Amino acid sequence: MKFQLLPSTFDENGKASQRQHLSCFIIDDFVAIDAGSLGMAANSIQKKQIRDVILTHAHIDHIAGLPLFIDDLFATIKKPLNIHASEKVIEILEKNIFNWEIYPKFSELENDNGIVVKYCPFEIGVEFEVEHLKVKAIGVNHKVPAVGFVISDGNSKLAITGDTAEMDEFWRVVNNENNLNALLIECAFPDNLMELAEISHHLTPQKLKKELKKFKQQGCPVYVKNLKPMYHKEIIKELESLKINNLQILEVNKVYKF
């Protein structure tokens, strides 16, 4: 399974940096998990092939690139873009984004080939198929309705928290999965912003360390994502000081193979 976090922030020379403003993960160049930078950073092959987007929740850093991605494809798309999300997230998208005031309601439009966008609601805990993948949504602890996922291609299996604070259900499900190849977990703020992390339902390095004690799959690689760009170096320094086994920072734009 190929896995890539698309870039969303650039340095003073215009090159993609390791700081992450937006969230968009690409699997095998065919499926997107969230769409924060999808319309801006997907390469030509990904734009041609991706017709399935799976959303964790509806915060802007996870959906910002979705309207632009659809807009770019609108006239030429032959196979509808499937947006996989919970009923609540679909409702939020239709009410607040694709509402003719912020952006066109693409679900009501067609091009010469037919419909352009199709909503595919999923239920928490019920496995569904997306292209060659099997996906299960798991409820997490965020400020808005949000989920993480267990994703398998039949050979490899990943668990992704999405944005979250402390969790119980996620760990219960993940600990019952066999042969997990990687865990991706968030860590948005440094420890000195613990109060802000609690208000916004995110993790800090100390909170992350406590959460990983609930993770029973010893030896499984753990990749940290969603470090707020203003605190990127500070968070990394704090994580390194904790010396957590098998933990590393997920690199932006790197193609991982699990």
C-alpha positions in Angstrom: 0.0 0.0 0.0 1.4 3.4 -1.0 0.6 6.2 1.4 1.4 9.9 1.0 0.6 13.1 2.9 0.3 15.9 0.4 2.1 19.2 1.0 0.2 22.3 2.0 2.8 24.8 3.2 5.8 26.3 1.4 9.1 27.7 2.5 10.7 31.0 1.4 12.0 29.4 -1.8 8.6 28.2 -2.8 9.4 24.5 -2.1 7.0 22.3 -0.1 7.9 22.3 3.6 7.3 19.8 6.3 4.8 22.1 8.0 1.3 20.9 7.7 -1.6 23.4 7.4 -4.0 21.1 5.6 -4.8 17.4 5.8 -4.9 15.1 2.7 -3.6 11.6 2.5 -3.4 9.7 -0.8 -3.5 5.9 -1.0 -2.1 4.1 -4.1 -2.8 7.3 -6.1 -6.5 6.3 -6.2 -8.1 7.3 -2.9 -7.9 10.4 -0.8 -8.4 10.5 3.0 -9.5 14.0 3.6 -9.1 16.8 1.0 -7.4 19.7 2.7 -4.8 20.2 -0.1 -6.3 17.8 -2.7 -7.2 20.5 -5.3 -3.8 22.3 -4.9 -1.2 19.5 -4.4 -2.4 16.4 -6.1 -0.2 15.5 -9.1 -1.6 14.9 -12.6 -1.8 11.1 -12.2 -3.7 11.5 -8.9 -6.1 14.1 -10.4 -6.8 11.6 -13.2 -7.4 8.6 -11.0 -8.9 9.8 -7.7 -12.6 9.4 -7.8 -13.1 8.6 -4.1 -12.6 10.9 -1.1 -13.1 9.7 2.4 -13.7 12.4 5.0 -12.9 12.2 8.8 -14.8 15.4 9.5 -15.8 18.8 8.1 -13.2 21.2 9.5 -11.8 23.5 6.8 -8.2 22.1 7.0 -9.7 18.7 6.0 -12.0 19.9 3.2 -10.5 23.1 1.8 -9.2 21.5 -1.4 -12.4 19.5 -2.2 -14.4 22.3 -4.0 -11.3 23.2 -6.1 -10.7 19.6 -7.0 -14.3 19.1 -8.2 -14.2 22.5 -10.0 -11.0 21.5 -11.9 -12.6 18.2 -13.0 -16.1 19.3 -13.6 -16.2 19.5 -17.4 -14.2 16.4 -18.2 -15.0 14.0 -15.4 -16.6 10.7 -16.7 -16.9 8.8 -13.4 -18.6 10.8 -10.5 -16.4 11.8 -7.6 -17.7 9.7 -4.6 -17.6 11.6 -1.3 -17.6 9.1 1.6 -18.6 10.7 4.8 -21.0 10.4 7.8 -24.5 11.7 7.3 -23.7 14.6 9.6 -20.6 15.6 7.6 -22.6 15.4 4.3 -25.2 17.6 5.9 -22.6 20.2 6.9 -21.0 20.2 3.4 -24.4 20.8 1.7 -25.4 23.4 4.2 -22.2 25.4 4.6 -20.0 24.8 1.6 -21.9 23.5 -1.5 -24.8 25.8 -1.0 -24.6 28.2 -4.0 -23.3 31.0 -1.7 -19.9 29.7 -0.8 -19.5 27.3 -3.8 -21.8 25.6 -6.3 -24.0 22.7 -5.2 -22.2 20.2 -7.4 -24.6 17.4 -6.3 -27.3 19.1 -8.3 -25.2 19.6 -11.5 -24.3 17.4 -14.4 -21.7 17.6 -17.2 -22.0 16.0 -20.6 -21.2 12.6 -19.1 -23.8 12.7 -16.3 -23.6 13.4 -12.5 -20.3 14.8 -11.2 -20.6 14.2 -7.4 -22.1 11.4 -5.5 -22.4 11.3 -1.7 -21.8 7.9 -0.1 -22.8 7.9 3.6 -21.1 5.4 5.9 -22.0 4.2 9.3 -19.5 4.0 12.2 -18.3 0.4 12.8 -19.7 -0.9 9.5 -17.0 -1.9 7.0 -17.4 -0.5 3.4 -15.4 -0.8 0.2 -13.7 2.0 -1.7 -11.9 0.9 -4.9 -9.6 -1.9 -3.7 -9.8 -1.0 -0.1 -11.9 -2.1 2.9 -12.5 0.8 5.3 -14.1 0.9 8.8 -14.9 4.2 10.5 -14.4 4.5 14.2 -15.7 7.3 16.4 -13.0 9.6 18.0 -13.1 12.5 20.4 -13.1 15.8 18.5 -14.9 19.1 18.9 -17.3 18.2 16.0 -18.5 14.8 14.7 -15.4 13.0 13.6 -14.0 9.6 12.9 -10.8 7.7 12.4 -10.3 4.7 10.1 -8.9 1.2 9.8 -8.0 0.7 6.1 -6.9 -2.5 4.5 -6.0 -3.6 0.9 -5.9 -7.3 1.8 -2.2 -7.3 2.4 -1.5 -4.2 4.5 -3.6 -2.5 7.2 -3.4 1.0 8.6 -5.2 2.8 11.5 -5.6 6.6 11.3 -7.0 8.6 14.2 -8.0 11.8 12.3 -8.2 14.8 14.7 -8.9 13.7 18.2 -8.3 14.1 22.0 -8.3 11.1 24.4 -10.1 8.1 23.0 -11.4 4.7 24.2 -13.6 3.3 21.4 -10.8 3.8 18.8 -8.4 1.8 20.8 -10.9 -1.0 21.5 -11.4 -1.5 17.8 -7.8 -1.1 16.7 -6.5 -3.5 19.4 -8.8 -6.2 18.0 -7.3 -5.8 14.5 -4.7 -8.3 13.4 -1.4 -7.5 11.7 -1.6 -3.7 11.8 1.3 -2.3 9.7 1.1 1.3 10.9 -0.7 3.7 13.2 -1.1 7.3 12.3 -2.0 9.6 15.2 -2.3 13.3 15.7 -0.4 15.7 18.0 -1.5 19.2 17.3 -0.1 21.3 20.1 2.9 21.5 22.4 2.5 20.8 26.1 2.5 24.4 27.2 -0.8 24.8 25.2 -2.5 22.0 27.1 -5.5 24.2 27.9 -6.0 25.1 24.2 -5.6 21.4 23.2 -8.3 20.4 25.7 -10.7 23.1 24.5 -10.2 22.2 20.9 -10.0 18.4 21.5 -6.5 17.7 20.3 -3.4 15.9 21.7 -0.1 17.2 23.0 3.1 15.1 23.4 2.3 14.2 27.0 -1.3 13.4 26.1 -0.1 11.3 23.1 2.2 9.3 25.4 -0.7 8.5 27.7 -2.9 7.5 24.7 -0.3 5.1 23.3 -0.3 3.2 26.5 -3.8 2.0 25.4 -2.3 0.7 22.1 -1.6 -3.0 22.6 0.1 -3.8 19.3 3.7 -3.8 20.4 6.2 -3.2 17.6 3.8 -1.5 15.3 5.3 1.7 13.8 3.6 4.9 15.0 3.6 8.0 12.8 2.7 11.4 14.2 0.7 13.8 12.0 -1.2 17.0 12.2 1.4 19.1 14.0 0.3 22.7 13.9 2.8 24.5 11.7 3.5 27.3 14.2 4.6 24.8 16.8 6.1 22.2 14.5 9.7 22.3 15.9 8.6 22.6 19.4 6.3 19.6 19.2 9.0 17.5 17.6 11.5 18.4 20.3 9.0 17.5 23.0 8.2 14.1 21.4 11.9 13.3 21.0 12.4 14.0 24.7 9.8 11.4 25.6 11.7 8.6 23.8 8.5 6.7 22.7 9.3 3.4 21.0 8.6 3.0 17.3 7.5 6.6 17.0 8.4 8.9 14.1 7.1 12.1 12.5 5.1 11.5 9.3 7.0 13.3 6.5 5.1 15.5 4.1 5.2 14.4 0.4 7.2 11.2 1.2 5.7 8.1 -0.4 5.5 5.3 2.2 5.0 1.7 1.3 3.3 -0.5 3.9 
